[in-house]
Amino acid sequence: MPASYLPGGDLADALGAAAGWTAKTKACLLFLARVRVAPLYVLTLIVINVVLNHAVSAETRSQIVLANSTNVDNLQHHRIWTLVTSAFVLDERVGVGAMIPLLLLLSVAEVLWGWRRLLVVFFLSNAVASCLVYGLLLVGVQGNWLGGAVTMASDVGTSYGSHAVGGALALTLPVRARRLLVPLAVVVVVVPLLNGASFTDIGHLLAVLLGFVAGWQMRRRPLAGSGLRLTPRRPDRTVAYSFGDVTQARAALLTALRLHEHGQAHLDDAVAACSDRADRIHMRDTRDMSAIDGAVAGGAWGVLLGTVVSIPLSGLVVGAVGCAMVARWHDAGLSDTTVERTMRTLPTGRGALLLLADPAGEPALTSALARTGGTPVPEVAREQAAAAQPDREGT
């Protein structure tokens, strides 16, 4: 259904409110001051590279590179740690200046997504791409299509993770930028394949595709995983707002997500819904997984777990199918029943926005959504109070 949510909306708001290039530059610098993980990772990479190039012998350096490579030999012998450590070791002597593009790429991603999403996209995509390449090489060696020497090849560096971050960035930027950057990202990894592909080139293609999937998921399910919190809060409360049509409900959803991103409200789920003339209800959930979402997540974790027992491609299939089935029947956050019951109380054609929110942020939500044409739906509050009444009586 509706428009996708753009990660980095708070930066877009700040730039939109800034008048003139000086104010826009100041806004960008304020957001760049939030960057922490990207420079720390690049600095760590530089230090390790300098030590390997100048503090140890060439033979020792080669041994360290091979010991941390995500090649067939290491993964077959269950050296799973290489899926992480390979991203901290470089196979070539790289100057400090060559790290600047990587720093800029990761810094932009951290500003738009936050450090948690950056770490997930970079390291998870690096690991999954490595496992997929391992699976393909394993099949090639067992089928005698590839020579045995490939099992000991060095495969380290930042390329898989950086290609994934680039692909995810291309898909999370505004539409005009996506129209240029997405095809460009595909061309960059496809052209080397036309000139005689190596397994690293195939890994780059897989990493970019994984980045596309990550960017697509960030736009579709911005509240995924928001139920994980470090500090206790008051129990969430379900609130609903009615709108004249679905367009207003979609705009209100973006407004609510912006308040969540700015910290003015905390949402654990948000659902925009509308009903058509045939009395069918259409929903857009920002947290719950569809079967496709489950297949994507299950496939990623399946290939990682399958690598532990040397069956990565089988793990991919089993994980994708299993999680797709679970996601198809599992209903997280706001239940479909609650959404449908709320929509039945509204006239046909009206839109609604249902939120599972921290009560402390409800005044800010009501005030902001009123400016987009939203009016609270009292039936939801009455139902929630009635559902809580037996609990109070029992105590």
Solvent accessible surface area in square Angstrom, and as a share of the most:
residue,aa,sasa,rsa
1,M,90,0.40
2,P,23,0.14
3,A,54,0.42
4,S,45,0.29
5,Y,9,0.04
6,L,38,0.19
7,P,4,0.02
8,G,3,0.03
9,G,0,0.00
10,D,15,0.08
11,L,26,0.13
12,A,44,0.34
13,D,52,0.27
14,A,32,0.25
15,L,50,0.25
16,G,67,0.64
17,A,91,0.70
18,A,18,0.14
19,A,93,0.72
20,G,44,0.42
21,W,213,0.75
22,T,96,0.56
23,A,35,0.27
24,K,59,0.25
25,T,72,0.42
26,K,126,0.53
27,A,12,0.09
28,C,49,0.29
29,L,105,0.52
30,L,129,0.64
31,F,17,0.07
32,L,87,0.43
33,A,64,0.50
34,R,135,0.49
35,V,19,0.11
36,R,156,0.57
37,V,27,0.16
38,A,0,0.00
39,P,53,0.34
40,L,116,0.58
41,Y,16,0.06
42,V,7,0.04
43,L,105,0.52
44,T,48,0.28
45,L,0,0.00
46,I,34,0.17
47,V,81,0.46
48,I,53,0.27
49,N,9,0.04
50,V,69,0.40
51,V,68,0.39
52,L,10,0.05
53,N,17,0.09
54,H,143,0.64
55,A,74,0.58
56,V,50,0.29
57,S,65,0.42
58,A,79,0.61
59,E,121,0.54
60,T,50,0.29
61,R,28,0.10
62,S,60,0.39
63,Q,108,0.48
64,I,56,0.28
65,V,6,0.03
66,L,69,0.34
67,A,52,0.40
68,N,25,0.13
69,S,0,0.00
70,T,6,0.03
71,N,7,0.03
72,V,1,0.00
73,D,36,0.19
74,N,8,0.04
75,L,0,0.00
76,Q,73,0.32
77,H,108,0.48
78,H,101,0.45
79,R,76,0.28
80,I,51,0.26
81,W,143,0.50
82,T,0,0.00
83,L,10,0.05
84,V,82,0.47
85,T,45,0.26
86,S,4,0.02
87,A,0,0.00
88,F,50,0.21
89,V,9,0.05
90,L,14,0.07
91,D,67,0.35
92,E,124,0.55
93,R,158,0.58
94,V,42,0.24
95,G,48,0.47
96,V,92,0.53
97,G,49,0.47
98,A,56,0.44
99,M,17,0.08
100,I,97,0.49
101,P,86,0.54
102,L,15,0.07
103,L,56,0.28
104,L,108,0.54
105,L,48,0.24
106,L,4,0.02
107,S,13,0.09
108,V,70,0.40
109,A,0,0.00
110,E,10,0.05
111,V,19,0.11
112,L,23,0.11
113,W,17,0.06
114,G,31,0.29
115,W,111,0.39
116,R,148,0.54
117,R,69,0.25
118,L,4,0.02
119,L,58,0.29
120,V,87,0.50
121,V,9,0.05
122,F,5,0.02
123,F,43,0.18
124,L,48,0.24
125,S,9,0.06
126,N,3,0.02
127,A,10,0.08
128,V,5,0.03
129,A,0,0.00
130,S,2,0.01
131,C,0,0.00
132,L,23,0.12
133,V,5,0.03
134,Y,1,0.00
135,G,1,0.01
136,L,83,0.41
137,L,14,0.07
138,L,13,0.07
139,V,68,0.39
140,G,5,0.05
141,V,36,0.21
142,Q,127,0.56
143,G,30,0.28
144,N,135,0.69
145,W,187,0.66
146,L,75,0.37
147,G,51,0.49
148,G,50,0.48
149,A,88,0.68
150,V,29,0.17
151,T,26,0.15
152,M,102,0.45
153,A,27,0.21
154,S,40,0.26
155,D,14,0.07
156,V,24,0.14
157,G,11,0.11
158,T,19,0.11
159,S,35,0.23
160,Y,9,0.03
161,G,0,0.00
162,S,20,0.13
163,H,47,0.21
164,A,0,0.00
165,V,0,0.00
166,G,24,0.23
167,G,1,0.01
168,A,0,0.00
169,L,14,0.07
170,A,4,0.03
171,L,35,0.18
172,T,1,0.01
173,L,41,0.20
174,P,70,0.44
175,V,71,0.41
176,R,211,0.77
177,A,33,0.26
178,R,47,0.17
179,R,178,0.65
180,L,123,0.61
181,L,59,0.29
182,V,34,0.20
183,P,70,0.44
184,L,91,0.45
185,A,19,0.15
186,V,55,0.32
187,V,79,0.46
188,V,82,0.47
189,V,3,0.02
190,V,49,0.28
191,V,70,0.40
192,P,50,0.31
193,L,42,0.21
194,L,139,0.69
195,N,122,0.63
196,G,61,0.58
197,A,54,0.42
198,S,53,0.34
199,F,39,0.16
200,T,44,0.26
201,D,28,0.14
202,I,61,0.31
203,G,0,0.00
204,H,33,0.15
205,L,43,0.21
206,L,34,0.17
207,A,0,0.00
208,V,5,0.03
209,L,83,0.41
210,L,39,0.20
211,G,0,0.00
212,F,28,0.12
213,V,49,0.28
214,A,23,0.18
215,G,0,0.00
216,W,84,0.29
217,Q,29,0.13
218,M,15,0.07
219,R,27,0.10
220,R,73,0.27
221,R,33,0.12
222,P,14,0.09
223,L,2,0.01
224,A,45,0.35
225,G,47,0.46
226,S,21,0.14
227,G,29,0.28
228,L,160,0.80
229,R,104,0.38
230,L,169,0.84
231,T,94,0.55
232,P,129,0.81
233,R,57,0.21
234,R,137,0.50
235,P,111,0.70
236,D,34,0.18
237,R,78,0.28
238,T,15,0.09
239,V,11,0.06
240,A,3,0.02
241,Y,3,0.01
242,S,7,0.05
243,F,0,0.00
244,G,40,0.39
245,D,64,0.33
246,V,35,0.20
247,T,92,0.53
248,Q,69,0.31
249,A,0,0.00
250,R,81,0.29
251,A,50,0.39
252,A,0,0.00
253,L,2,0.01
254,L,52,0.26
255,T,37,0.21
256,A,0,0.00
257,L,3,0.01
258,R,60,0.22
259,L,19,0.09
260,H,47,0.21
261,E,59,0.26
262,H,77,0.34
263,G,65,0.62
264,Q,102,0.45
265,A,7,0.05
266,H,56,0.25
267,L,0,0.00
268,D,4,0.02
269,D,0,0.00
270,A,0,0.00
271,V,2,0.01
272,A,0,0.00
273,A,0,0.00
274,C,18,0.11
275,S,11,0.07
276,D,36,0.18
277,R,240,0.88
278,A,65,0.50
279,D,82,0.42
280,R,149,0.54
281,I,33,0.17
282,H,77,0.35
283,M,65,0.29
284,R,23,0.08
285,D,36,0.19
286,T,0,0.00
287,R,55,0.20
288,D,26,0.14
289,M,66,0.30
290,S,46,0.30
291,A,37,0.29
292,I,110,0.56
293,D,2,0.01
294,G,0,0.00
295,A,31,0.24
296,V,50,0.29
297,A,37,0.29
298,G,2,0.02
299,G,4,0.04
300,A,20,0.16
301,W,140,0.49
302,G,9,0.08
303,V,0,0.00
304,L,22,0.11
305,L,123,0.61
306,G,4,0.04
307,T,0,0.00
308,V,63,0.36
309,V,92,0.53
310,S,32,0.20
311,I,91,0.46
312,P,4,0.02
313,L,55,0.27
314,S,57,0.37
315,G,11,0.10
316,L,62,0.31
317,V,91,0.52
318,V,108,0.62
319,G,14,0.13
320,A,23,0.18
321,V,84,0.48
322,G,32,0.31
323,C,52,0.31
324,A,20,0.15
325,M,120,0.54
326,V,97,0.56
327,A,6,0.05
328,R,145,0.53
329,W,200,0.70
330,H,108,0.48
331,D,57,0.30
332,A,22,0.17
333,G,32,0.31
334,L,6,0.03
335,S,42,0.27
336,D,64,0.33
337,T,77,0.45
338,T,33,0.19
339,V,1,0.00
340,E,68,0.31
341,R,111,0.40
342,T,6,0.04
343,M,4,0.02
344,R,135,0.49
345,T,62,0.36
346,L,28,0.14
347,P,86,0.54
348,T,80,0.47
349,G,40,0.38
350,R,72,0.26
351,G,0,0.00
352,A,0,0.00
353,L,0,0.00
354,L,0,0.00
355,L,0,0.00
356,L,34,0.17
357,A,3,0.02
358,D,17,0.09
359,P,38,0.24
360,A,64,0.50
361,G,6,0.06
362,E,40,0.18
363,P,94,0.59
364,A,37,0.29
365,L,0,0.00
366,T,47,0.27
367,S,57,0.37
368,A,6,0.04
369,L,0,0.00
370,A,58,0.45
371,R,186,0.68
372,T,39,0.23
373,G,38,0.36
374,G,6,0.05
375,T,75,0.44
376,P,82,0.51
377,V,9,0.05
378,P,73,0.46
379,E,55,0.25
380,V,9,0.05
381,A,35,0.27
382,R,149,0.54
383,E,69,0.31
384,Q,56,0.25
385,A,54,0.42
386,A,66,0.51
387,A,73,0.56
388,A,36,0.28
389,Q,75,0.33
390,P,83,0.52
391,D,99,0.52
392,R,134,0.49
393,E,126,0.57
394,G,71,0.68
395,T,149,0.86
